Amino acid sequence: MLYRETGQFKTTYAEDIAIFPIRQDRIALAVLLGIAFIGVPLLATFRIWPFGSDYLLWAILLPFLILALAAIGTNILVGYCGQISLGSGAFMAIGAYSAYKLATGVHIPFAALGFAISIPPLPVLASILLGGLMSAAAGILFGIPSLRIKGLYLAVATLAAQFFFDWAFLRLPWFTNYAPSGSVNAPELVFFGLVVRTPVERYLLCLVFVTLLAMLAKNLVRGNLGRQWMAIRDMDIAAELIGIRPLYAKLTAFAVSSFIIGVAGALWAFVYLGSWEPLAFSIDRSLELLFMVIIGGLGSIMGSFIGAAFILIAPIMLNVLPTELGLPLSTQTITHLQFIIFGSLICYLLIKEPHGFARLISIGKEKLRLWPFPY
């Protein structure tokens, strides 16, 4: 009875095409944002349950926000444009290492020509955004084969990007400022003169990035560009016949997707890890992001958040629940259970509900709007 549209009249086109046309959805979103921006920081500041320690912020909320942002970027390419990608981890690494080089200063010597290019250290915010642009440029470069190949062949092409950048960041010491260990440390997080140190401050920083980029992605997929992506996904030949340029549509999808993933990679390195090495962005990260998109929902911004939450919370629940029930399991058993659950769930969703949990939630909302009537 609480989820009804009775009395909600739309008198303008703007109201009819709004992102959240139903008042209850707008109220729920406002409450959720209020809890995220005000409630969580207050509870964490005053150490009120469940934020009695920093564990919930460090181990769950921070990685959830950053991986949800990376999943949004992956979903734009895989879910909305239909271009299978296995190189999301590489684009995260490009964003992270590009931001690191820009934040610590870039020096490119040209010994044969007798000069060098030097760029002084840039502010952290500019470094993160430029790191996203560098990732977008790499995404466009590796997206060019999508004009000729698709499906599993395109997946192999993006997998080549993953292996190439894994090798480059591991073997070329220039990217790590010639650090002997191969690992690098993030610079101090200074934004507009304010130093971000505490977990609450890092959480709010990530939350601002995620909110802005999620709204940007939502508006893009609802506009002309998003409709071109979906037309290419559904049938590229028919899309070309009605005037959509496959070159423009596919490369913009790669660019936007890689930019968001690159920003997420920079946040993962600077805000969450603080110190990292190339293994932090291995093929496992790419597969994890793809699983988030499949489980949460292909072609759904909300599904990216649901998939990220599931992938992060499921292993924790598998660790906690058996112990609480008096059935302690070994670490190996829990790891095997994770593989079994994720694999089985992905197979089930691909067969029964290809649009994932987001579609199941959407069906539930539709039934609530009509309840108790069956039509």
Secondary structure, 3 states (H helix, E strand, C coil): CCCCCCCCCCCCHHHHCCCCCCHHHHHHHHHHHHHHHHHHHHHHHCCCCCCCCCHHHHHHHHHHHHHHHHHHHHHHHHHHCCCCCCCHHHHHHHHHHHHHHHHHCEEEEECCCCEEEEECCCCHHHHHHHHHHHHHHHHHHHHHHHHCCCCHHHHHHHHHHHHHHHHHHHHCHHHHCCCCCCCEECCCCEECCEECCCHHHHHHHHHHHHHHHHHHHHHHHHCHHHHHHHHHHHCHHHHHHCCCCHHHHHHHHHHHHHHHHHHHHHHHHHHHHCEECHHHHCHHHHHHHHHHHHHHCCCCHHHHHHHHHHHHHHHHHHHHHHHHCCCCCCHHHHHHHHHHHHHHHHHHHHHHCCCHHHHHHHHHHHHHHHCCCCC
